Amino acid sequence: EAWRAPLPGLATAVAGGSVPLLDARSAEQFEGKAKSPQARVPGTLPGAVLIENGAFYSAAEKRFLPADAVKALADQAGTGKSTITFCNTGHLASVSWFALSEVAGIDGVRLYDGSMSEWTADPSRPVKNGPAA
């Protein structure tokens, strides 16, 4: 349970704006230009930053980046301790969670496995659209 961020905790994080939220999907989905069939509407969580899950590994070397490179990606995006990762259904976010928590050793990283499919199921929950920073 320490590795998961259930919906009530995520809703508190979104409302408070003080917990780093990391979207592991593509830039097109983050910006609301594309949508997964699992999500009701396009967009991302308010306050989220984007690190596409492929950024955490080297295709040429067929492995995760070294810990210092993963940490640098997290620092550049403004994520780190207590970050909550998400995607559409939790699959891509598991890569981000593993990279931050297990490869880089960042404490308190959690995974919102309901991701955008659960978040967007309720039309009253906010969704942000717009370019990645």
Secondary structure as UniProt FT lines:
FT   TURN            2..3
FT   HELIX           7..16
FT   STRAND          21..23
FT   HELIX           27..30
FT   TURN            31..32
FT   TURN            37..38
FT   TURN            46..47
FT   STRAND          49..50
FT   HELIX           53..56
FT   STRAND          57..58
FT   TURN            59..62
FT   STRAND          63..64
FT   HELIX           67..77
FT   TURN            81..82
FT   STRAND          84..86
FT   HELIX           91..97
FT   HELIX           98..103
FT   TURN            107..108
FT   STRAND          110..111
FT   TURN            113..114
FT   HELIX           115..119
FT   TURN            120..121
FT   TURN            123..124
//
